[in-house]
Amino acid sequence: MTNQNVVVSDPKSTINLAITVHVSDSSIFPTAAQKPPAAPGGYISISRKKLLKNLEINGGARINAWVDSMRASSPTHLKSTPSITDDQGSWILHHPSALDMFEQIIEASKGKQIVMFLDYDGTLSPIVDDPDRAFMSKKMRATVRKLAKCFPTAIVSGRCRDKVYNFVRLAELYYAGSHGMDIKGPAKGSKYKKGSEALIFQPASEFLPMIDEVYKELIEKTKSTPGAKVENNKFCVSVHFRCVDEKKWSELAQVVRSVLKDYPKLRLTQGRKVLEIRPTIKWDKGKALEFLLESLGFANCTDVFPVYIGDDRTDEDAFKVLRERGQGFGILVSKFPKDTNASYSLQEPTQVMDFLQRLVEWKQVSLRGQPRL
Ligand SMILES: O=P(O)(O)OC[C@H]1O[C@H](O[C@H]2O[C@H](CO)[C@@H](O)[C@H](O)[C@H]2O)[C@H](O)[C@@H](O)[C@@H]1O
């Protein structure tokens, strides 16, 4: 088994992963004869399509590919990769800090309505071992509260909506839980609330019994894997492996695969040290963003400026939508270079807070400067 740095890329997909893989399966990764020449950074390009094919639940998924992909979501693997450190400079050039570019961002938003979309874990709260203890700081909550007074604001999370609400506890926001499959408008106090009816949208409600069944099965079957944690996110299920010994990742992937093979209507995606099981419906954080813009009355507007801040692969769907619409932009929260459709970067939640605070201050100053009618 050897270690290789690999860029997994798919011309159709926007997500390219820079990963260190332990190559052990030549049917997933090319043999020496098949290998394309090394890219300038010392990377080898391998079709993401091919990798994803191997990740498919139906049609014989390969556990090694799952485990490689699980490793790819581990920053500890990225950190030890010298070429990634080398690329840091060039990555920052292409995805400059949103704090450094603040003036330019404000300039681009002139005359347009800014709408804020915020992911939760890793964006508003730091990543911690126990998902039930991913609290956001009081300071962050106060900043988001002020933000929501200035701009329509939505939380878009992979978590169950109630759970993310219990962390954020701001009734004046829009919430899109379960990767956008559970949307609810503000309960009270938001000047951006549209209409008198409460906004509720759950495009995957028929999957509830199935998700519940899979959750129970996964709880039972992962009991023997120390550190594994299964989280019910209502319309999807998370299987956390952050606290699982890496030697056991393959075993855990086997368990998840053995459960999923009986559920062709469910699919698997990945986040930060988490396997996410969700319905195969064509709905994601990007679709949720579009739905929310429409609900806010900005469907065909040219004078809207949506800003989406997120740290995870699932946030790429939203970054991509913004890029394709040519409206607003995405900000990726990451300390490491990642291929992304976001335009700017921030390194960690404290920087996100600083950025949001600056937006609030700018808005307050610009309102003060407006002539009284
Ligand atoms: O879309 P998000 O709000 O970012 O939710 C994605 C997943 O976030 C949570 O897991 C992540 O954060 C945990 C707490 O810091 C961490 O322990 C875990 O390793 C991360 O993957 C949440 O628990 C998952 O259910 C969400 O799918």
PDBQT file of the ligand as one rigid body, heavy atoms in Angstrom, charges set to zero:
ROOT
HETATM    1  O1  LIG A 401     -24.542  21.667   6.896  1.00  0.00    +0.000 OA
HETATM    2  P1  LIG A 401     -23.928  21.731   8.257  1.00  0.00    +0.000 P 
HETATM    3  O2  LIG A 401     -24.656  22.643   9.193  1.00  0.00    +0.000 OA
HETATM    4  O3  LIG A 401     -22.464  22.049   8.188  1.00  0.00    +0.000 OA
HETATM    5  O4  LIG A 401     -24.089  20.245   8.820  1.00  0.00    +0.000 OA
HETATM    6  C1  LIG A 401     -23.270  19.195   8.332  1.00  0.00    +0.000 C 
HETATM    7  C2  LIG A 401     -23.069  18.193   9.428  1.00  0.00    +0.000 C 
HETATM    8  O5  LIG A 401     -22.697  18.966  10.568  1.00  0.00    +0.000 OA
HETATM    9  C3  LIG A 401     -22.559  18.279  11.793  1.00  0.00    +0.000 C 
HETATM   10  O6  LIG A 401     -21.384  17.485  11.755  1.00  0.00    +0.000 OA
HETATM   11  C4  LIG A 401     -20.186  18.236  11.641  1.00  0.00    +0.000 C 
HETATM   12  O7  LIG A 401     -20.011  19.005  12.856  1.00  0.00    +0.000 OA
HETATM   13  C5  LIG A 401     -19.859  18.216  14.056  1.00  0.00    +0.000 C 
HETATM   14  C6  LIG A 401     -19.776  19.182  15.238  1.00  0.00    +0.000 C 
HETATM   15  O8  LIG A 401     -18.744  20.101  15.091  1.00  0.00    +0.000 OA
HETATM   16  C7  LIG A 401     -18.604  17.337  13.924  1.00  0.00    +0.000 C 
HETATM   17  O9  LIG A 401     -18.462  16.528  15.085  1.00  0.00    +0.000 OA
HETATM   18  C8  LIG A 401     -18.740  16.461  12.675  1.00  0.00    +0.000 C 
HETATM   19  O10 LIG A 401     -17.558  15.712  12.479  1.00  0.00    +0.000 OA
HETATM   20  C9  LIG A 401     -19.002  17.314  11.435  1.00  0.00    +0.000 C 
HETATM   21  O11 LIG A 401     -19.265  16.511  10.304  1.00  0.00    +0.000 OA
HETATM   22  C10 LIG A 401     -23.785  17.468  12.106  1.00  0.00    +0.000 C 
HETATM   23  O12 LIG A 401     -23.585  16.744  13.295  1.00  0.00    +0.000 OA
HETATM   24  C11 LIG A 401     -24.151  16.557  10.947  1.00  0.00    +0.000 C 
HETATM   25  O13 LIG A 401     -25.343  15.873  11.227  1.00  0.00    +0.000 OA
HETATM   26  C12 LIG A 401     -24.364  17.414   9.714  1.00  0.00    +0.000 C 
HETATM   27  O14 LIG A 401     -24.685  16.604   8.613  1.00  0.00    +0.000 OA
ENDROOT
TORSDOF 0
